[in-house]
Amino acid sequence: MIYRIIIILLVSLAGYLSYSSINYAYVKFAVHNVKPEYTQGNPDAKLTIVEFLDYSCGKCHDTDPALKTILKNEKDVLFIPRPIFSQTIEGNLAGHFAYAAGRQGKFIEAHNALIETYRPLNDVLIDQIIEELDLDKEQIIEDMKDQKITRQLKKNYSYNRALGSPTIPTFFINNRILWIINIGQVPTATEFQKVIQEAKDSAL
């Protein structure tokens, strides 16, 4: 009897590990599978940086200048920002706004506007960004209510966890963890460049 139980447990464990492996492989594919208008950089780049972030996260804002320097100087990188479902009202409002702007072809522009300011997203800031990006305000407000966007934010949150990260911002470069920010540890452009170069060398 005991042997039968052990066999059942081993079979169950093997099935779980197989499922986990398949699920992990799917997530690695899915995080890169986005429309071009939701990315920035060279679509044919050998390196892809995926950032999971929350617009209400201070460290996400603190890290952005170094990331911007890399994206400006590095020609062979594709950048994919993935805002997650937030624990804050402001973070979720901003995430919905970014994806709603994406439906008007301005996701990256909205992302940059949101990540470059520390101001919580409110009606005044929404109106300001809408005007700067020449967006259709009525359509933005309507799209921000769409549950498809909510599901996308929740999916991004799940992807981040499935890839092994317990926090944000998290960067994945060619499916490798590029950086997990801990309290007080914000990478410089030089540190970013070092990790990117290591990834390039390993891809040769």
C-alpha positions as CSV (number, residue, x, y, z in Angstrom):
1,M,0.0,0.0,0.0
2,I,2.8,2.4,1.0
3,Y,4.6,1.8,-2.3
4,R,1.4,2.6,-4.3
5,I,1.1,5.9,-2.4
6,I,4.7,6.7,-3.2
7,I,4.2,5.9,-6.9
8,I,1.1,8.1,-7.0
9,L,2.9,10.9,-5.4
10,L,5.9,10.6,-7.7
11,V,3.6,10.6,-10.8
12,S,1.7,13.6,-9.5
13,L,5.0,15.4,-8.9
14,A,6.2,14.6,-12.4
15,G,3.0,15.9,-13.8
16,Y,3.2,19.1,-11.8
17,L,6.9,19.7,-12.9
18,S,6.0,19.0,-16.5
19,Y,3.1,21.5,-16.3
20,S,5.3,24.1,-14.6
21,S,7.9,23.8,-17.3
22,I,5.3,24.2,-20.1
23,N,3.7,27.1,-18.3
24,Y,7.1,28.8,-17.8
25,A,7.9,28.4,-21.5
26,Y,4.5,29.8,-22.5
27,V,5.0,32.9,-20.2
28,K,8.5,33.5,-21.7
29,F,6.9,33.5,-25.1
30,A,3.9,35.6,-24.1
31,V,5.7,38.5,-22.5
32,H,7.4,39.2,-25.9
33,N,4.3,38.7,-28.0
34,V,3.0,42.2,-28.3
35,K,2.0,44.5,-31.1
36,P,4.7,46.8,-32.4
37,E,2.9,50.0,-31.3
38,Y,3.3,48.8,-27.7
39,T,7.1,48.6,-28.0
40,Q,10.0,51.0,-28.4
41,G,13.2,50.5,-30.3
42,N,14.4,48.1,-33.0
43,P,11.8,45.4,-33.8
44,D,14.6,43.2,-35.2
45,A,16.9,43.6,-32.2
46,K,18.7,40.6,-30.8
47,L,18.0,41.8,-27.3
48,T,14.7,42.6,-25.8
49,I,14.1,44.3,-22.4
50,V,10.8,43.7,-20.8
51,E,10.0,45.9,-17.8
52,F,7.3,45.1,-15.3
53,L,6.3,48.2,-13.5
54,D,3.7,50.1,-11.5
55,Y,3.2,53.8,-12.2
56,S,2.7,54.4,-8.5
57,C,6.0,52.7,-7.7
58,G,8.7,55.2,-6.7
59,K,11.6,52.9,-7.7
60,C,10.1,52.5,-11.1
61,H,10.3,56.3,-11.6
62,D,13.8,56.4,-10.0
63,T,15.1,53.8,-12.4
64,D,13.7,55.3,-15.6
65,P,16.5,57.9,-16.3
66,A,19.1,55.2,-16.4
67,L,16.9,53.1,-18.7
68,K,16.2,56.0,-20.9
69,T,20.0,56.5,-21.4
70,I,20.4,52.9,-22.4
71,L,17.5,53.1,-24.9
72,K,18.9,56.3,-26.4
73,N,22.5,54.9,-26.8
74,E,21.8,51.3,-27.6
75,K,20.6,50.6,-31.1
76,D,20.1,46.9,-30.9
77,V,17.4,46.7,-28.1
78,L,13.7,46.4,-28.2
79,F,11.9,47.7,-25.1
80,I,8.5,46.4,-23.9
81,P,7.0,48.1,-20.9
82,R,4.4,46.0,-19.1
83,P,2.5,47.9,-16.4
84,I,0.9,45.5,-13.8
85,F,-2.3,45.5,-11.9
86,S,-1.5,47.8,-9.0
87,Q,-2.3,47.8,-5.3
88,T,-3.1,51.5,-5.5
89,I,-5.9,53.4,-7.2
90,E,-3.5,55.8,-8.8
91,G,-1.4,52.9,-10.2
92,N,-4.4,51.2,-11.8
93,L,-5.7,54.5,-13.2
94,A,-2.4,55.1,-14.8
95,G,-2.1,51.6,-16.2
96,H,-5.6,51.8,-17.7
97,F,-4.7,55.2,-19.2
98,A,-1.6,53.9,-20.8
99,Y,-3.3,51.0,-22.5
100,A,-6.3,53.2,-23.5
101,A,-3.8,55.6,-25.1
102,G,-2.4,52.6,-26.9
103,R,-5.7,52.1,-28.7
104,Q,-5.0,55.5,-30.3
105,G,-1.4,54.5,-31.2
106,K,0.2,56.4,-28.3
107,F,1.0,53.7,-25.7
108,I,4.8,54.5,-25.5
109,E,4.2,58.2,-25.5
110,A,1.7,57.8,-22.6
111,H,4.0,55.4,-20.8
112,N,6.8,58.0,-21.0
113,A,4.6,60.8,-19.8
114,L,3.4,58.8,-16.8
115,I,6.8,57.4,-15.8
116,E,8.6,60.7,-16.1
117,T,6.3,62.4,-13.5
118,Y,6.0,61.6,-9.8
119,R,2.6,63.3,-9.7
120,P,-0.4,60.9,-9.0
121,L,-2.6,60.6,-12.0
122,N,-5.7,62.8,-11.5
123,D,-8.1,64.7,-13.8
124,V,-5.8,67.6,-14.2
125,L,-2.8,65.5,-15.2
126,I,-5.0,63.3,-17.4
127,D,-6.2,66.4,-19.3
128,Q,-2.7,67.6,-19.6
129,I,-1.3,64.4,-21.1
130,I,-4.4,64.1,-23.4
131,E,-3.7,67.5,-24.7
132,E,0.1,67.0,-25.1
133,L,-0.5,63.7,-27.0
134,D,-3.4,64.9,-29.0
135,L,-5.7,62.1,-27.8
136,D,-9.5,61.8,-28.1
137,K,-10.6,62.5,-24.5
138,E,-14.0,60.9,-24.8
139,Q,-12.6,57.7,-26.3
140,I,-9.8,57.6,-23.6
141,I,-12.3,57.8,-20.8
142,E,-14.5,55.1,-22.4
143,D,-11.6,52.8,-23.1
144,M,-10.3,53.1,-19.5
145,K,-13.5,51.4,-18.4
146,D,-12.9,48.4,-20.6
147,Q,-12.4,45.2,-18.6
148,K,-10.0,43.9,-21.4
149,I,-7.5,46.4,-20.1
150,T,-8.0,45.3,-16.5
151,R,-7.4,41.8,-17.6
152,Q,-4.2,42.8,-19.4
153,L,-2.9,44.5,-16.3
154,K,-3.7,41.4,-14.2
155,K,-2.0,39.2,-16.9
156,N,1.1,41.3,-16.7
157,Y,1.1,40.9,-12.9
158,S,0.8,37.1,-13.3
159,Y,3.6,37.0,-15.9
160,N,5.9,38.8,-13.6
161,R,5.3,36.4,-10.8
162,A,5.4,33.3,-13.1
163,L,8.9,34.4,-14.2
164,G,10.1,34.3,-10.6
165,S,10.0,38.0,-9.6
166,P,8.4,39.0,-6.3
167,T,8.7,42.7,-6.9
168,I,8.9,45.6,-9.3
169,P,10.4,47.1,-11.2
170,T,11.8,43.9,-12.8
171,F,13.6,43.8,-16.1
172,F,14.0,40.7,-18.3
173,I,16.5,40.7,-21.1
174,N,16.1,37.8,-23.5
175,N,14.2,36.0,-20.7
176,R,16.9,36.5,-18.1
177,I,16.3,38.6,-15.0
178,L,18.1,41.8,-15.7
179,W,17.5,43.4,-12.4
180,I,15.3,43.2,-9.4
181,I,15.3,46.4,-7.5
182,N,15.6,46.2,-3.7
183,I,15.1,49.0,-1.3
184,G,17.8,51.7,-2.0
185,Q,19.3,49.9,-5.0
186,V,18.6,51.8,-8.2
187,P,20.9,50.8,-11.1
188,T,22.9,53.4,-13.0
189,A,23.2,53.5,-16.8
190,T,26.7,52.0,-16.5
191,E,25.3,49.1,-14.5
192,F,22.5,48.5,-17.0
193,Q,25.0,48.6,-19.8
194,K,27.2,46.0,-18.1
195,V,24.4,43.5,-17.8
196,I,23.3,44.2,-21.4
197,Q,26.8,43.6,-22.7
198,E,26.9,40.3,-20.7
199,A,23.7,39.3,-22.4
200,K,25.0,40.2,-25.8
201,D,28.2,38.2,-25.2
202,S,26.2,35.1,-24.1
203,A,24.0,35.4,-27.3
204,L,27.0,35.1,-29.6
